[in-house]
Amino acid sequence: MRLRVEFTTEPFDLDQAPAHAVVAREVVEGADLDAVDVGPFGNTAEGGADAVLAAVDALLRRSLAAGATRVSLQVNVVEEDDR
């Protein structure tokens, strides 16, 4: 099974990336995922179910520890034709 996660961390800071946002980016960029798109207002990552779920676990734990007050995420099953 393939999954796609879309997520944001808060609070926002448009002047510079807060520590929790940097940590979230490091987690997904360092994970064994097939596709990662990091942007200022939303992020997506896609890969096998085990890799995505492991990245989500690390993302939640590390970004909350780094000061995030909210992490919004959505996980979708991706059909092979959706890629």
C-alpha positions in Angstrom: 0.0 0.0 0.0 1.1 3.5 -0.8 0.3 6.5 1.3 0.5 10.3 0.9 0.7 12.6 3.9 0.0 16.3 3.8 0.9 18.3 6.8 1.5 21.7 8.4 3.0 22.7 11.7 2.1 25.8 13.7 2.6 28.5 14.8 3.5 30.1 11.5 6.3 32.6 11.1 6.7 34.2 7.7 10.0 35.9 8.5 11.9 32.7 9.3 11.2 29.0 9.6 10.5 28.1 13.2 12.4 25.2 14.8 9.4 22.9 14.6 9.1 23.5 10.8 12.8 22.8 10.2 12.6 19.6 12.2 9.5 18.5 10.2 11.3 19.1 7.0 14.4 17.2 8.2 12.2 14.2 9.1 10.5 13.9 5.8 13.6 14.7 3.7 15.6 12.0 5.7 12.9 9.4 5.5 12.8 6.6 3.0 10.0 8.2 0.9 9.6 8.3 -2.8 8.4 11.9 -3.1 8.7 14.9 -0.8 7.4 18.5 -1.5 8.1 21.0 1.2 6.6 24.5 1.0 5.9 27.5 3.2 2.2 26.7 3.7 2.0 22.9 3.3 4.1 19.8 2.8 3.5 16.5 1.1 5.3 13.2 1.2 4.6 9.9 -0.4 5.8 6.3 -0.2 5.2 2.9 1.1 2.9 2.6 4.1 5.5 1.6 6.6 7.9 4.4 5.6 5.1 7.0 5.6 3.7 5.9 9.0 7.2 5.8 10.5 7.8 9.4 9.2 4.5 10.6 10.6 5.4 9.2 14.0 8.8 10.9 14.0 7.3 14.1 12.5 4.7 14.3 15.3 7.1 13.5 18.1 10.0 15.7 17.0 8.0 18.8 15.8 6.0 18.9 19.0 9.2 18.6 21.1 10.6 21.5 19.0 7.8 23.8 19.9 4.9 23.1 17.5 1.5 23.9 19.1 -0.5 22.2 16.4 0.3 19.7 13.7 -2.4 19.2 11.0 -2.1 16.2 8.8 -4.1 14.1 6.4 -3.1 10.6 5.2 -4.5 9.2 2.0 -4.1 5.8 0.3 -2.7 6.5 -3.1 -3.6 4.3 -6.0 -0.7 3.4 -8.3 -2.4 5.3 -11.1 -2.4 8.5 -9.0 1.3 8.9 -9.2 
